[in-house]
Structures are given as structure tokens and as C-alpha cells.
Amino acid sequence: MLYSMTGFGRSEATVNGRHVVVEMKSLNGKQFDIVTKLPPILRSYELDIRTLLSNKLMRGTIDLMISIRQDGAAKPMVVNTDLAIFYYQSMQQISKKLGIQEDNILSTLMRMPEVVAADQDVLPEQDWLQVEKVLEEAATHLMEHRKNEGAALHKDLHQRIQNIEKLLEAILPLEAKRSDKIRSRISQSLQDAVGKDGIDPNRFEQEMIYYLERIDFSEEKTRLKQHCQYFYATVEKEGTSKGKILGFILQEIGREINTLGAKANQAEIQQLVISMKDELEKAKEQVLNIL
């Protein structure tokens, strides 16, 4: 089972008269990276939020938004009456001393520093525990979305590796003819250069054996098949985060394909190798989306 790195999750609930809405989306990312939009009342819990989501979501670029509203107001306010009285008395003294009328003094008082302030600077611990559950629920929904996206990636990646295996099988009948063609081409070149009588048959056979061993790709074929089987087995393993290890396996598959192409020494085989590389690149693009 595979999980995509892209997804969306949303959850909402009412906590002690406050309406809490949590929305988060994730995109591709090599590590865990999060951008938060939190109300001031949750600022002291930001580290807890990051830790929770890091454990739950593991990797990706996360965009998190949490909204908390109470009785239709985003920021319930209180008036510091004692401070307002102090400001009022000071203003009265100034107005009498300067002979200024006290018009609109109430509106001036309400704009003075800290006369009107938020009801609470920090969400109470018992309320945070409820908000935390809403956050976990949104993260669970995001992981479900990732799982659904991962099912499509699983199907596509399986097809890409199967295509590579089919192309490898298509090389087998060409491989048998390759040695004969190489032997015939080299023999003809030597005859053209030194004549048939100038060729030592024994030495020629020794050199041919050495050359054919150098361009033999039996080991590359075997390792390529093993890497493909390992890819299938890794995809089916239990666990959530597999993107990095699948990327490493594809690197090994690519290494064997490149070596096979370098040793091909035949146009038809090289064309099949190019098709294998094309399937490999498509698989690499999809693995970048895997968690």
C-alpha cells in the first residue's frame, strides 16, 4: 500500500462555546515542513501542533489553518475599567488646565492602550485538549486522502516496472544473434585489413572470447530482474513511508539499465534500452509523489 504526499483534511467542532475549524493540505516535500496560520490564543501551543503533525504526517509541505470563533466574534473582548478610569481622570485634569472641552472622551478612552483587550491570551489546557482532537481528526482525513491518491500511484508504478521487465524479455532473442553479428563484423574487418591468410585462427578466437566477455551483460540482466522484484516486494510491505527507499531502488534499476545500454553494441537492443529508460523516468516522477 502506498500513500501520496498530496492531500487535504478538514475537521470542525464546538469547544466550550468556541467554534473550531481546522484545515490542512499537503504537497510534495523531501522533509516535514509546515506553514501555520494560528489565532493568537493558540500561539503557546504551536510547538505541540508541529510535533503532533510531524508524527502523524511524516513528510511533505503542510499548510495549516486553524480558526477559533466564539459567539460569532473571532476575538471576544473585555474592558479594563480601572485603567479606563485612570485615563479619564488624567484627561479631565488636562482638559481643565488647557480649557479644552471633553467632547467624545469615551471614544478616546476606548482607543487608549490596553483599555480594550482580548478576553484570554492563552486557551485553557482543558480546551486545548479538545482542540487537539479536532486537529488529529483533520490529520486523519488528510491521511485517508493520501491513501486514495496512493492507490492510483501504486497501479501506475506497477505498470512501469512491468514494462521494464517486458522490454528486458524482448532483449533475450536479440542477445543470441548479437555474438554472431559481432564475430562476423570483426572477422570481415580483419580480412579487409590484412587478408584471410594473415589471420591467426587461434589468436582470433582468444581475442573474441575476451571481447565478448567484456560486453556480456548477463549479470546486469540478473540484477535488473532482482531489483524489479525488490521494488514489488517493497511496495507491498507493511508501513506508510516508502517513497525514499523506492527512489533508491529505482536508482539501482537505472544503473543496470545504463550498463546494459553501454554494453549492447547493437542498435535494436539500444532502442529497447531507450524505452526502458523512458519507463524508468516516468516511474521516478511518480515516486516523488510517494510519502
N, C-alpha and C positions, 0 to 999 in steps of 0.2 A: 504494500500500500504506500502510495506517495502523497505528499502534501505540497500544494503550490505555496509560493511565498506571498502571492497576492490574495487579498480577501477583505471582507467588510463585516463588522459586527456592531450591533446596536442593542441597548437594553435601557429600560427606564423603570422607575419605581417611586413611590412616595415614602419618604423617611422623615418621621416626626414633623409632619406638616410641610416638608420641603419636597418639591418635585425634582427628581434627579434624572438626568438624561446623559447616557454615555454612548459616544460614537467613536469608532476607531476603524482605520483602514491600514492595510499593509501593502508595501511594494517590495521589489527585489532589493536586497542588500547583503553584502558579504558578512556583516556583523549585525548585532542588535543596535538600532539607532532609533530614538524616539523624539518626536516633537510634541510638546504638550500645550494645550490651551485650558488652563485651570482657573476657576474662580478664586479670588483671594482667600476665601475661607478654607481652601484645600491646600494652600501653599506649603504648610508644615508637613503635609503627608506626601509630598512629591516623591521623595526617595522611596517610600513604601510602594507607591504606584509603579515606579520604574522597576523595582525589584520584582514585584508581582508579575508584571507583564513580561519581563525578561525571562522568568522561569516558565511562563505559560506559552509564550510565542516564540522564544528561542532566537530566531533570526529575522531580518527584514527591517525595512524603514517604516516605522509606525507613526501614524498621525492620529493623536488622541485629543478628543474634545469632551469635556465634562461641563455640564450646565446644571446649576442648582438655583431653583426659584422657590420663593415662599409667598403664598397668598397673592400670586400674580406679580410680585415685585422681586426683582433679581437681587436687590440689596436692602433688606429690612433695616431701617434706621432708628436711632434713638437720639433724644436731645439732652445735652448736658446742661441741666437747668442752673446749677450752681455757677458754672462757668459763664453762662449767658447773663446771670445777674451781675457778676463781677464786671463783665464787659459793659453792661448797661449803666452801672454806677460810674464807671470811668468816663463813658461817653457823656453822661449828664454833667459831670464836672467840667469837661472840655467845652460843651455847648454853652454853659453858663459863663465860663471865663471868656469865651470868644464872642458871646452874644449870638450864637447860631441856633436856629430853630431845630427842634428834634423831629422833623418830618421823616417818615419812612425808617424810623430807627429799628423797627422789628426786622425788616428785610435785611438791614445792615448786620444786625446781630446774628441772623441765621447764616450769614456768609463768613462769620469770623472763624478762625481755626479751631477745630475740634468741638465746636458747639453742636454740630450735627455729625454723627459718626455711625459707622456700621454697628449693628446690634452685637455681633460677635466677630472677633478676628480669627478664631480657630473653631473648626467644627468639633463638637464634643466627641470624646472617644467612642461612646456607645452609638452615636450616629455614624461615625466613620466606619464602624464595623458593618453597618447596613449598606453604606455606600460601597464598601469593598466587595460585598456580594454582588451588587449591580455591575461593578467593574469586571468581576470574574465571569459573570454571565455573558457580558458583551464579548469578552475574550474567547469564551467557549463558542459563541456563534461565529466569530471570525475563524476559528479553527475548523468548524464544520464547513464553512465556505471554502477554506483552503483544501479540505479533503475532497470536496466535489470537483474543484478545479484540478486537483491532483489525479483524479480518475482519468480525465482526458489526456493528461500528460503521460500517464502510465501506458495508455494504449498507443500513443504516438511513438514513445521511446521504444517500446517493444517491437513495433513495426520497423523502426530504423535499424535496430540491431539484427532483426531477421533479414532485412535487405542486405546487410553487410555479409551475413552468412551465406545467403544465396549467391551473391557475387563471388564469394570465395569458392563455392562449389563449381561455379562456371569456369573458374581458372583451371581446375583439375584436368579436363580433357586437353586443354591447350598446353599444359605443362609437359605432357608426354611427347608432343611434337616439337617442343622447343629445343631439346637437346639435339635432335636430328637436324633441325634447321641450322643451329649454331655450328655443328660439326661440318655440315655441308658448306656453309658460307666461309668458314675459316680455311677449309681444305682447298676450296676454289681460289681463294685469295693467295694462298701459298703457291699453288700451281701456276697462277698467273705471274707470280713474282720470281720463282726460282725453277719452275718446271716440275713435272711429276717425278722425274728421276732424282731431283735434288732434295726430295723429302725423305727423311728417315722415319719409317713407319712406327718403330718402337718409341722414338723420341716424341713423335707426333701424338701417340696415344697417351704417353705420360703427361704431356702438356695439356691435352684435352681433359684428362681426368682432373688435373689440378684446377683448370679454369672452371670446369662445370661444378666442382665442389665449392668454389668461391661464389658462384651465382645461385647455388642451391638455396631455396627458401622453404624447405620442409619444416625447419624449426619455427620460422615465422608463422607458417600456417597453423602449426600446432598451438603455439602461444596465442595466436589470434582467436582460435576456437575456444581456448580456455578462458580468455578474457571475456568473451561474449557470454559464456556460461556463468562466469562470476558476476557479470552485470545482471543477468536474470535473477540469480540467487540473492543478490543484494537488494534488488527491488522488492522481492517477496519477503524479506526478513521482517521480523517484528521491529517496531521502532518508528519514530516520526521523522527525525532529521537525517536525511541520506544524501542531500544534494552535493556536499563536498566530496564524499567518498565515490559517488557516481562520476563526478568530474574527474577524479584521479584515475578511475578505471578507463574512462574514455581517452585520457592522455596515453595510457598504455596501449589501447587499441590503435590509436593514431600512430604510435611509434612503430608497431608491427606493420601497419599498412604502408607507411613511408619506406621502411626497409624492403618490404616486398616489391614496391614500385621501383626502388633503386636497383634491385636485382632482376627485374622482369626481363629486360633485354628483348622485349617483343611487343610490338605495337598493340596487338589485341589484348594482351594481359594488362598493359599500361592503361588502356581505355577502361578496363574493368576496375582497376585501382583508382582511377579518377572518379568513377561512380561511387566507389566505396568512401572516398574522401568527402564527396558531396553529402552522402548519408550521415557520415560522422559529424560534419559541421552542423547539420540540422539537429542532430542529437545534442551537440554541445549547447546550441542555442536554447533548447528546451530544458536542459539540466540547470541552466542559470536561473530558471523559474522554480526549481525544486527547493523545498525547505531543507 
